[in-house]
Amino acid sequence: MALLIILCRHKILDDSQYKEPGTGKIVFTFYVLLISSCLMFCSYKFVVFFFDLQDVKQRNFEEITATAIRYSWVRESNSPNDPSYGPPIFEITGTGEKIKLSAGLIKLGETYKLIYLKHSKLAEVVEGTLRNGTKVLPR
């Protein structure tokens, strides 16, 4: 897409529909900035997942036992009884180290056995009780 804009920049900059001389340049610059920022964001996410790809293929996950101590953020939604929660922050049993993992329906104060990917911090509960009351048993 960016290549298309670069190749067609003369058409965009010299278009007669723009009455002011600088308007074409402003529009061109806006499109280039918009597309390049989208590409940077997507490439950042891709790189993080790419680092974990080899671990996923080899099924080499980090495994921890940790207690959910708080959410990274809590926001009110349209209904006060249904707030939105950010990824939970866990305290690893034994070391006391804190780690933020994207793990789903976590109940604060509960201890969980989790597997997660080191770079992307995607996690799955292997053992524990979820916020909706569902018990996850060891496999």
N, C-alpha and C positions, 0 to 999 in steps of 0.2 A: 504494500500500500504506500509506504513512504517512498519507495522507488518510483512508483507511478506519479506521485506528487512532484518529485524532483524532475522527472522527465517532462512533465507537463507544466512546469513552473512558468515558462514563457507565455503559454496560453492563459494561465491564471493571472499573471501579473499584467498582461497587455489587454485583458478583456475590456471591451468598450462599455459594458454595462456599469462599470464602476466610474462614477462621476468625479470623485476626488482622486488626485494622483496617488495618494498613499494607501488607499483602501485595499487594492489588490495585494500589496505587500503585507498589510495587516492580516488579511484573510489567509494568505499563504503561510505566514509565520504562525498563526493560530493553529492551522491544520498540522503543520510540522511539529509544533510543541505538543499538541494533543496526541498525535500518533506516537511520537517518540516516548512520551510519558507512559502511555499504555504498554508499549513494547518493553520498557524498562521494568514496569510492575510485573508483567507476565514472565519476563525472563528471570526476575528475582525468585518468583514462586517456582518456576521450572527448575532452577539451579538447586534450590533447597530440596525438592523432591528427587532430583537426579542423584544427589549425594546418598540418599537412602535406598536407591534402586537396587544396588548390589546386595544390601542387607535383606531386602524383601525377597530377592531371588533365592538367597541362601537361607531364608527364614531365620536370620540372625537378629533377634529383637533384644532390646534391653529389658530386663525383668526386675521389678522392684516391688517392695511392700511399703506402702505409704498411707498417710492419713490426710484426708482432704481438710485443709484448715480455713480456706476462704476462696471466694471467687475473685478473679482479677478485676471484674466490674459487675455491677448490678444496675439495671435501668428499668424504670417503670415503662410498661407498655400501655396500650389503650385501656386495659383492665387492670386495676390495682391488685387484683388477686393473682395475676399472671405476669410477674416481672420477667425480664430477659436477663440471662446470666452469661458472663464471659467464661473463658476457660478456667477451670479450677486450679488452685495452687496447692500442691501436695508437699508434705514434709516427710522425707524418706526416713523410715524406721531404722534406727541404728546410727546413722550419720547426722541426722538433723538438717540435712541439706534441703533447700526448698527448690521446687521445680514446677513450672507452669506447663500443663499438658492439656491437649484437646481430647477430652475423654468422654463427653456425653453427659448423661443424667447422673450426676454425682451428688451424694448426700454429705453435707458438711459434718465433720466429726467422726465419720466412718473410716475404717481402715480397709484398704483395698490391695489386692495383688494385681499389678498391671504389667502389660507388655507395651513397649512404645518404640518408636523410631527416633534415633538419636538426634537427627538434624531438624526434621519437620515437626517433632513433638506430637505426632499423632499417636494416641494411646487407645488401648482396649482393656476393659476390665476383665480379668481372668477369674477373680473371686471377690465377692463382696455384695452389698445390698445397694441397689440403685435408688434414685430419688423417687421413682414411681412405685417403689416397694418390691420390685422384681429382684429375686436373689439370683446371683450368678454363681454357679458352683464350679469347682475345679474340673477340668476335662480329663 
